[in-house]
């Protein structure tokens, strides 16, 4: 496939996997490492992510839809190769991980709404009682609890304020609201 689209754009991306594919925290870490490697290899900027037991949700900036598709497909193949090779997963041959949703985000509001949506998933799925208790989400970086070094917080934080402290306060408040 040849793609000539080169303008940087921001995308919402969902990698959907087999049931409980990512239930083990070691598998979540493997996929996250692969996605962070894709960030460097594909030239992405990852603004937000959340890994659940079946899916990986991301907001990324990329050179275009082709870069997102290519990087997501490569990350899924690499993860499945490692997953299937791990003797802990006897069901490995049946495992699947595919890019199901890829949507271009048009505005800062769209970016903020999608970041909030994916950050709230652990709460809405009943994994945790508080957003900052979930380890496998970039929310903890935005809230100042942990620094996922490869998450670029700038654009989302600037949506709230140029003042970092005020931006963090407004972001936390914004995340308390249910998605529209």
Number of C-alpha atoms within 10 A of each C-alpha: 4 5 9 8 11 12 9 14 16 25 25 23 21 23 21 20 21 14 12 12 22 21 14 10 14 10 16 22 14 16 22 19 14 18 26 20 16 20 20 11 10 17 17 24 20 22 24 27 23 25 27 22 19 17 23 25 24 25 26 24 23 22 18 19 21 16 19 26 14 15 23 23 16 15 24 21 15 15 22 21 14 13 23 16 13 11 9 9 13 12 11 17 12 10 17 18 21 17 21 11 12 17 12 17 19 11 10 14 12 15 23 22 18 20 24 23 19 26 26 24 19 24 16 14 10 9 14 15 12 12 21 23 15 20 17 20 25 29 30 18 18 25 16 10 13 13 13 16 10 16 19 18 18 12 12 22 21 15 15 17 15 11 10 13 11 12 19 19 15 16 22 16 10 15 18 13 11 10 13 6
